[in-house]
Amino acid sequence: MLLFRQFVNEDLGCASYLVGDTDAAVAVVVDPAFDIDQYLDAAAEQGVRIERILETHTHADHVSGHGRFASEHGLPVAISPIAEPVYPFEPLADGDIVDVGGVRICVLHTPGHRPEHCSFVVDDELVLTGDSLFVGAAARPDLAIAAREGAEDLYGSLRRLAALGDGVRVYPGHVAGSLCGGSMSRARSSTIAQERTTNDALQFRDAQEFVLVSASVSTPRPPTTERVVELNRGPWVAWPPPLEELRDVDDATVLDVRPFEAYTDGHIRRAISVPVASGSFGTKAGFVLVDGERVVLHAGSSREAQDAARRLWAVGILDVAGYVLAPNAPEKLGTLDVDELRTLLESPNLQLVDVRETTERDSGYIPGSQSVPYRLLRKLGCGALDRSRPVVTVCESGPRAAIAASLLQREGFDVRAVADGGIADFSDTVAFRRCGA
């Protein structure tokens, strides 16, 4: 009897799976997250024993739990040898059959996102497509090799998946919220027939036209790509010990994970605000933290700090020194609403900084605003801005403007954020058209 369960990491938009045979009481985990307790608990509830880990590919956006399964539970890890993993592994090749009790998993080599990528067809009923075919979209081809080369491989892989039976259900490795593809549906599953009809990536009949469109990737690369790939390809990664509360932060970079309202009321000097309760916390933190720096969390509770740490560990930020709960936090940061911004736009001295991605700005922006995506402010510097003039940050609806304001304040700018609302509330924006559009 087929056991099938999907797990979704809402913060990263990653999906993983428990597949097994309840009669034989055995199962495998496909593309496990770093937090493996969820699979162990589910297996115990179903009365099955996890006997192996299957990886569709070497992940670039999150740390895999395969190392914990191997080191803590002695389980083998299976992956295509094209991935060239450093750890011991069982090789997977196109056409291989992995028997899980009476359940048969057929391996399909589906390169494009990465050269080693494989999909898994389970009992001819469903297919785990990993980072190849998503619901409503397809994977980006630029994270491992040249975008055009990856797109050429991806085109063939998508056609192969589309040739599966109409009723075969599609379960992807990512859902909306991931940076591993664009325009993904919020739906967590689909069918081959539905995707063949509605998925734009499956409508191309000319390979070169698909390559031209698919290789023109505008979505930002996951900020910790190289670090996470190295971790997932290398020796097993152990689960870090629980964070400890610290007396002070010393010279560490402070990541304030409390709600932004708490940050504005009082925060540690030069602290960066990325609320853990906001969406895509791990990704946003990865964009604003510098690799190798000592990080201390400012949290509202021990539980909030531990939650933030787990989300940071998931994206490969493992060196978190600890957390503080009630430090000296004298700094304030001002905010304004959309109506106040409308009034301020009359001021010739104002620097209005649009911190969205440039592709978002193309569809409409406030005249006179400057474009600096929030994720670039710290790493590329703030040289385009005048420190003698006040700054207001704005994004689509508020969260990214808040992060950007904290980054600018730590650099000495007189800054306020439109933290509740933004470009979406303006009907008189200017649309930008690129040459030839």
N, C-alpha and C positions, 0 to 999 in steps of 0.2 A: 504494500500500500504506500503510494507516494507521499512523502512528507515534504512540504515546501513552505518556506517562510522567508519573507523579505524584511530586511532591516534598513532603515534610512537614517543617516546622520543629517539632521535638519540644518545644522550649522554649515556643513560643507556641501550638502546636496549629493552625498555619496550613498550608494545602495550596495548591500551585501546580502548573502543568501545562505540559508541552511537547507540542504537537500538530502533526503534520505529515504530509507525503507523502514516503516514502522514494524512490519512483520519480522524483518531480519534484525531490527534494533540497531541499525548503523546509519551514519550520516557523514556528509562532508560539508565544509564551509567554503564558500566561494567569495574571494576578495574581502577577507575580514578586516574590520576596523581595528585600531590599536587597542580599544577597550573590548576585550574578548569575553568578559563576564556575561554579556547579553546572550551569546551563543551557548555558553556552558549552561546557563539557566534554562534556556529554551530546550536544549537537548535533554536535560534532566526532566523537565516537564513532560516531554514526549517519550521518555523512556528509551532514548537511543544513545549510542556511543559515537562520538565524533572520531573518525579513523584517519582523516586526511584533510589537507588544505589545498584548494585549487586556486591558482592565481590566473586571471585573464592576461595580466601583463604587470610590468613594474610600474607601480603607481607614482605619479608626480605631484599629487595634491594632498595626499594624506599618508601617514605612516601606517603600514600594514601590521596586522596582528599576527602574521604568519610566524614571526620570530618568537613571539610569546607562546604560541601553540607548540612550537618545536622545542623551545628550551624549558618550558614549564610542564608540558604534558607529553613530550616525546613523540609528537606527531610528524609524519613526513609532509613535505611541501612539494607540490607539483606545479611546474611552470615550463614554458617553452625554453629550450636551451639557447635560443636566439637572444634571450634576455641577458645571458652571460652572468648569472648570479654567482656571488662569492660563496654563498652558503650551500650546504648539501641539498640536493633536490632530486625529485623524480621527473624525468623529461616528458613533456607532452608534445605530440606531433599531430599534424593534420590527419584525421581519420581514426585516431586512437579511440578506444572505448574504455571508459572508467566505470567499472561495475561497483555499485553501492547496494549490496544485497541484490534484489531483483531489479533495481533501477539502473538503466543504462544511460550514461552520459557520453555523447559523441563530441569529440574535439574538432572544431572548425578553425583553421588558421585564417584570421581576418585582420591582416596588417593594415596600417594606415595611421592610426593614432600613435602606435609604436610598432616597430618591425616584428616584435615577438607576439603581438596581440592575438589571442584566441577567444572564440566564443564557444559556449557549451550548450548543445541541444539535449534536453532531458526527455527521454522516452518519446521522442517525436511529438511531444505535447507543448513544450515551451522551450524558449531559447534565452539564455543569459548572454546578452550582447556586450557586456562590459562597456568599454569606451569605443564602440564602433557605431552602432545604431542606437539612437535615443528615441524617446517618444517625441515626435515632431521635429527632430533635428538629427544631425550627425556629429561625430566627434571632430575636434580640431586636429589638423595634421602636422602642426608645427612645433610640438614640444620635444621631439626626439631627433628628428632629421629635418632637412629642408622641406618647407611647406609644400612645394610642388611635388616633390618625390613622395611625400606622405599622402598627398591628395590623390595621386595616381593609384597608389595601393588601396586607398580607402574606397575609391570608385569600384574597383573589382570586388572588394569585400562586401560592400553594400548590395551589389547586384547578386552576390552569392546568398546573402541573407534574405533578400527579397524573393528568391526562388524557393524558399521554404513554403510549406503548405499554408493556405489562407488562414486556417484556424489556429496555427501555432502562435502561442502567446509570447509577447516580447517583454522581457524584464531587463531594463538597462542598468548599467553601473552608475549612472548619474541621473538626477532629476533636476528640476529648476533650482537655481542657486549655485550651481557648480560653474567654475571657470573653464572646464574641460570641453565646453561647447557653447553655442549661442542659441537663443530662441527655443530652448527646451520647454516642453509642456510641463505643467504641474502634475499631470497624471503620472502614476507610478508604473503603469503597465499599458499594453496595447496588444494588437494582433498584427501579424504580417499583412493581412488584407487591409487593415486600417492604415498602416504606415505606407503601404504601397499606393494608397489612394490620396492620403493627406500630407505626407511628409515631403517637403520641398526637396530634400536631398535625394529622394528616390524618383524624382520627375525627370532628371537629366537622361537624355538618350545619347549624348555626345560626351565622350570622356574628357576632351580638352575643355569643353565649356564647364564641366563640373570642376575640373582642376583650377580653372581661372577664378571661379567663384569661391571654391572651398579654400584655396590657398591665400585668399585675401582676408586673413584673420584680423579682426579689429578688437576682439576680446582681450583684455590684459592677460599676460601670462600669470599663472599662480605665483605668488611672490616667493615661495620657498621651493620652487621646482627642483633646482639642482641639489639642494640639501636633502630633500625628501627622496629623490631618486637614489642618491648615494646611500642613504640609510636603508632603503628597501632592497637595494641590490647587495649590500654588504652584510657583515656579521649580524646575528640576531640582536634586535633592539629590546632591551629590558624595560619593564614598566618602572618609571621613577618612583622614589619614595614619596609619601605625602609631604606637602609643604609645611613648613614650620613658621610660626609667627615670629617676626623680628622686632627688635626694639627701635631700630632706626634704619634708614635706607642707605646711609653712607653716600658713596658716589655712584650708586646704581641709577639706571634709567627707570623711572617710575611709570608703570602702566596702570592708570586709574580705571578700574573695571566697574565702578559703581555707575548707577544711572547718571546721565549728563546733568540733571538738575542738582544732584549732590555735588558734582564737580564744580558747577558754577558757584555754588554757595561757599565752597572752600576746598582748595586742593593744595598739594605739595608743589612748591616752586618747580617749574619746568616739567611737571608731570604731563603725560600724554593721555588723553581721554579716549578710550575705546570701551564702551559699556558691554559687558558680557551678555546682557539681556537682549542686545540688538542682534539682528541677523548677520550671519557670516562673520562672527567675531574672530575666528582663527585666521581667516583670510585678511581681514582688515588689519589685525595686529601684525600679521606678516608683512604687510605693505609698509608699516610705519616703524617697525623695529629693525635695527641693524644687526646683521649676523655676527654673533660672538660677543655682543655687549651683555653686561650683567643686568638682569631684569628683576625688579621687585614689584609686586602687585600691591596696589592700594584698594582694598575691598571693604565692603560694609559688614561682612561676616566671614567666618572661617569657611562656611559652606560656599559662599560666593567665590572666595579665593580658590578653593579646591576645584570648583566647576570651571573657572577660568583657566586654571593650570591644565586640566584634562583637555580642554579645547586647544590650548597652545601645544601640548605634547602631540596632539593628533596631527598637527601640521609641521612637526619636526622641531619646534622650539622647546627643547628639553631642559635647557639650563636656566630655570627660574629659581632665583636664590631664596625666595620666601615671600611673605606678605606682611603688611602692616594694616592695623584696623583703626587706630585712633592717633595718627601722627599729628605733628604741628602742621596745619594746612591753612595758611593765612591768605593764599592767593584767591582772587575772584576773577570771574570772566563774565562779561556782559553779553546779553542776548537781545534780540529784537524780533518783532513779528513782521509779517509781510506788509501790513499797512504802514508801519514805521519805516520799513525799507523804501516804500514808494515815496514817502516824504523826503527821505535822505537822498534819493536819487537826484534831487534838485541841487545838492551840494557839489560844487566843482572840485572840492578837495578830497572827495571820497574815492577810495579804491575798492571797487566791488570785484571780488574774485569768485568766479564760477569754478567750483572744484569737481564738477562732473567729468566724465570721459569726453574726449573731443567728439566722438561719434554721437553722444547724446546732445552735445551743444549744437551740432549741425541741424538738428530738428527744431531748434528754437532757443534763443538766448536773449538776455536783457541788454539792450544797446548800451555800449560804454563799459561793459564788464570785461575783465581779463580772464583768460582761460588758463588755469593751472590745476590739473587733476590732483586731488588730495594725496594720492599715493606717491606723487613725485615731490611733494613739498620738502620733505626732510632729506631725501637722498640726492636731489638735484639742487637743493638750496633755494633761497628766496630772493635771488639777485634781481629778478624782474620787478620786484616791488620796492616802493619808496618807504623807508622806515620812518620818515618824518610825517607821513600822512596816515590818517586812520584807515583801517581795513574792515570790510564786512565780507564774510564768507557765505556763500549760498550754494545749494545743490538742488536736487529735484524736490526733496521733501524734508530735509533737515539733518539726518544722521551724519552724513559725510561732511557737511558744513561744520558740525560740532567738532569732529576730529580735526579738521583743518584749522579751526580757530585755536585749538589747544597746541597744535604744532607751531603756529605763527606766534602765539603768546610766548612760548618758551624761547623764541628767537628775538624777543624784545619788541614785537609789534603791538601797537594799540589796536586791538581787534575785538570785534563782536561777531556772533554767529546768528544767522537766521536758522534757529534750531527747531522750529515747529512750522513747517511749510517751506515753500521755495518756488522754483521756476514753474512748477505745475500750477501755481496759483496766479500766474501772470498770463493774460490773454493777448497782451500786446508785445510778445517777443518777436524777434527777427529771426527768420529761417535763413540758414547758410547753405548755399549751393556750390558744390565743388565744380571746377571747370569740367565740362563734358557731361555733367549730371543732367 
